[in-house]
Amino acid sequence: MNPPPVETSTRALERLIENERRLVVVALAIVTLVAWGYLLAGAGTGMSPAAMSTWQFPPKAATLFGPAPWSLPYAVAMIVMWFVMMVAMMLPSAAPMMMIYARVWRQAQRQGQIGTGSPPILAFAVGYLSCWFGFSVLATALQFALERGGLVDGMWMWSLSRPLTACLLVIAGLYQLSPLKRACLSHCRSPAAYLAGRWRAGRSGAFRLGLEHGAYCLGCCWVLMLLLFAGGVMNLVWIAGLTILVLLEKLAPFGARLTIPIAAILIASGVALAVLA
């Protein structure tokens, strides 16, 4: 039997790539929507973190009246809550990188550099989200310390201290102007250039690439995420606002120019709070 014409094979590959792209977009959208649904079922109903530790949605009325005492199950529930929140907030901004990775994978496959098979997007995503899981563990530890110090409300997890809020705002503003922030943001805004210089094949390579991209993303946004303690970790408006800010910084054509105005607003707000305290 004669092999299929090159043109037919090329069109088939293009259809496969297009179908894969749609599948990846749908999968990322579903994961993001599920994460936001989790947040809406929790924060949107005004429940405390204690309700999340019961794993019941919607929660029973008895769980709606304040935080539970800290215990290992409660701490695990808090880690899960933070991680799901990070998935909801950060995964949309990482989607373009994953799409470009899938495209580069197929190009390498077409050139005979790698074997057959689908792009290991799942391995890339697991590597990326591993960084934010680590952040979630540290954020939970910080939440515990701030609650024990009487600086953060145990139900809505927002700051009860003007000095703390002022410090968070000023630190976030100053970090916006730091070389580390600029370097990490530059990476997040130029995923194609990064992949061109750091390409790795295989699932382990995809995991490492995702892990590295997650580290850059974490370096870009970790201080902004700490502002959740200022506005309320369970405050959906604050969560949505920070999510939009991250998306604009990373994906909008004018995103890089937002750094200085955002820094100015954060620093000015922190200084104003400090003066009024």
N, C-alpha and C positions, 0 to 999 in steps of 0.2 A: 504493500500500500504506500502511495506517495505521501510525504509529509504535507501538512496543510500549508497553504501559501503564507508567506511572512506577514502580509497585510492582515490576513484573517487572524493569525496568532496575536498580532499587535492589538487588533481591536478587541479580541477576547481578554487580553491582559488589561486593557484600558477599562473594559466593563467590570472586570474583577476589582480593579483598584477603586473605581467609583462606588461599587457596592460595598467594599470594605470601608471606604470613607464614610458612607452613610451609616453603616453599622457602628462604627466607632463613635460618630456624633450622637447617634441614638443611645448607645450605651452610656456615654458620658452624661447625656442629658437625664437619663433615668436615674443614675447614681446621684447626680446633683439634686434632682427633684425629691428623691427619697430622703436625702439629707435635710433639705429644707422642710420637708414634711415633718420630719422628726422635731425640728426646731419649732415649727408652727404648733405642733401638738403639745409642746412643752412650754416654751417661752410665750407663745401666742395666747395661751390660756391663763398666763400669770401664775403658773405653778412654781413651786420651789424645786431646787435640785433634789430634794428628798423624794419627790414624786417620781423622778427619773430612776431612782434606785429601786423602785418597785416594778419597773418595766411594764407598767400598765398605761395604755393610751386609749381614751382619755383617762386621767388619773381619778382615783376615788377621792371623794370630798375630804376624807380624813388626812390626805397627804398634801392638802393645799395650804396648810397653815404654818409655814416656816420650815427651816432646814432640819434635817435629821442629824443626830450626833455623828461625828466622824468615826467611821469604822472601815475595815478593809472592803466590804461590799460597796459602801458608799463611795470610797475613794475610786474603786473600779468604775462605778457609775459615772463619776465626775470625769474620769479619763475618757470614757466612751463619749460623754457629752461634748467635751472639748474636741475630740477627734472628729466626731460627726460635724461639728461646727466648722472645723478647719476644712473638711471635705467640701461642705457647702460653699464656703467663702473662697477657697483657693483653687479647686478643681477647674472652674470655668476659665480662669486665667492661664491654666496649664494646657488646656485643650489644643490651642494652636501648635504648641511644641509637639504634642503627641501626633497630631495630623502630619506635621512635617516629617517626624520620625518615620511614620508609616510610608510616606512618599519616598523618602531617601532609601528605605529598606527595599522597596520595590525597584527602584532604579538600580541599586546594587545587585539585586537579583537578576534584572534584565541584562546586566553587563557580565553575569556569570561569576560575580565575586562571592556570592553566597548561594546555598542550595535552595530547594523548593520549600514551600511552606508559607504561612501567614506571618505578617509582622508581629513580634511579641509585645503588643501594646500593653497587655495585662502586666507583664514583667516590668515594663517601664513605669506603669502607673503605681505598682506596688513599691518600687524603689522611690518614686516621688513622694508618695503618701507616708512612707516610713519616716521621712524627716519630720513631717507634721505630727506623726504619732509621738515621736520623741518630744516635740514641743508640747504636745498635749499633756504628757506626763509631768514635764517641768511646770507647766501652767497650773496643773492641779496642785502640785506641791506649793507653789506660790499662793494659790487661792487659800490653801489650808493655813499658811503662815499669816496671811493678811486677815483672815477671819479670826484666828486666835488672837491677833493683835488688836482686834476691834476696829480695824481700818476699812473693812469691806462688809457690807450687809450679807448675811447668810442666805437670804432668800433670793434677792435679785442680783446679788454679787456686784453691786456698784459701790463706788468709793463713799465712805462716810467721813472722809478727812479731806478738807480743802488743800492742805499742804501736799498730801499724797496725789490728789488730782492735778494740782499745779505742777508737781515734779514729773508726773507721767506726760503731761502735755509738753513741757519744756524739753524733756529728754527726747520725746518723739520728734519734736521740731528740730533739735540740734542734730539728731541722727539723720534726718532728711538731707542735711548739708554735708554729711561725712563722706570721705572717699569710698568707704566700704559700701554705703548705700548706692552711690553712683555706679560703682563697678557691678554690683549685683543687679541693679535695675537695667544697666546696659546689656548684661547677659540676657535677662528676661525679655528684653525688647528685640533681641537679635538671635532668635533660636536657630535659624538656618546657618549663620556663621559659626555658631558653637558646634553644631552637628558636623559641619564640614571639617572641623579641626579635631574633633574628639570621637569620631565614629567608632563604634564597637559592634561586632556581629554577635549573634546568639542571644539566648535568653539571659545569660549571666551578664553579657555586655549591655543588653537593654536595661536590666535592673540597675547596673552601675551608672548608666547614663541618666536614668530616672532619679537615682539617689543624688547624683551631682547636681542635676537641675533643681531638685528639691532643696538642696543646700543653698544654692544661689537664691532661690525663691524665699527661703527662710531668712537668709541674710538681708533680703530686700524688705521684708514685711513684718519681722518678728516684733519690732517695737510698736508698729501700728496695731498689731494684735493685742498687745498689752493695754492699749487704750480701751479695750473691752471692760477692764476693771474701772475705768473712769466713767463710762456711760452706762454700764450694766451688761454683764455677760448674758443675761436673759432678756435684754432689751432688743427686740427685733428691729426697731427703727435704727438703732445704733449699729447693729450687725449688718443690716442692709446698706447703710451709709458707708461703712468701712469696706464692704465688698465692692461697691461701685467705685470707691476711690482706688482700690487695688486694680480693678479692671481698667480704669482710665489711665493709671500710671503705666501699666504694662502693655496695653493694647491700642490705646488711642494714638493717632498720629502726633498729637500735641502733648502726649503723656509726660515726656521728659521735661517739658517746660512747666509742668505743674509743681515740680519739686520745691522751688523757692517760694512760690505763693503759699503752698501748704505749710512749709516750714514757718513762714512768717505768721500765719494764722494760729498755728499751734503754739508757738513761742509767746505771741502776744496774749493769747487766751490764758496760758499758764501764768504769765507775769501778772495779768489782771486779777486772776484768782488769788495769787500770792499776796498782792497788795490789799485785796479786800478781806483776806483771812484775819 
